[in-house]
Amino acid sequence: MRRNVANRVESLVGLRVTEVNIAVNNVFFPQMEEEQEQQRQQEQQRREQEAQEQQRVQ
């Protein structure tokens, strides 16, 4: 990863890169992203249903 970043920066700016510091905070896998998207959709549907119920009550 560091080498790829260094190569890309060097090709963009034409300067030699002497050091690259990278911190990885999260790693997502395709399966995890699909599950998270499904959870977001379910949460959105739940909020929409709650809003509809609130409108009926009023």
C-alpha positions in Angstrom: 0.0 0.0 0.0 2.8 2.4 0.9 4.6 1.7 -2.3 1.5 2.3 -4.4 0.9 5.6 -2.6 4.5 6.7 -3.0 4.5 5.7 -6.7 1.3 7.7 -7.4 2.5 10.8 -5.6 5.8 10.7 -7.4 4.1 10.4 -10.7 1.7 13.2 -9.9 4.1 15.8 -8.6 7.4 14.6 -10.0 9.1 14.6 -6.6 10.8 11.7 -4.8 8.8 10.4 -1.9 11.0 9.4 1.1 8.4 8.3 3.5 4.7 7.4 3.6 2.7 7.1 6.8 -0.7 5.4 6.5 -3.2 4.6 9.3 -6.0 2.1 8.6 -9.0 2.7 10.8 -11.6 0.3 9.2 -11.6 -2.5 6.7 -14.8 -3.3 4.9 -15.4 -6.4 3.0 -18.1 -6.7 0.3 -20.3 -8.9 2.4 -20.1 -6.4 5.3 -21.1 -3.6 3.0 -24.1 -5.5 1.7 -25.2 -6.3 5.2 -24.8 -2.6 6.3 -26.8 -1.4 3.3 -29.6 -3.9 4.1 -29.6 -2.6 7.7 -29.7 1.0 6.5 -32.7 0.2 4.2 -34.5 -1.6 7.1 -33.9 1.3 9.4 -35.2 3.8 6.8 -38.3 1.7 6.3 -38.9 1.6 10.0 -38.6 5.4 10.3 -41.0 5.8 7.4 -43.5 3.5 9.0 -43.2 5.4 12.3 -43.7 8.7 10.5 -46.9 7.3 8.8 -48.2 6.1 12.2 -47.6 9.5 13.7 -49.6 11.1 10.9 -52.5 8.7 11.4 -52.6 9.6 15.1 -52.7 13.3 14.5 
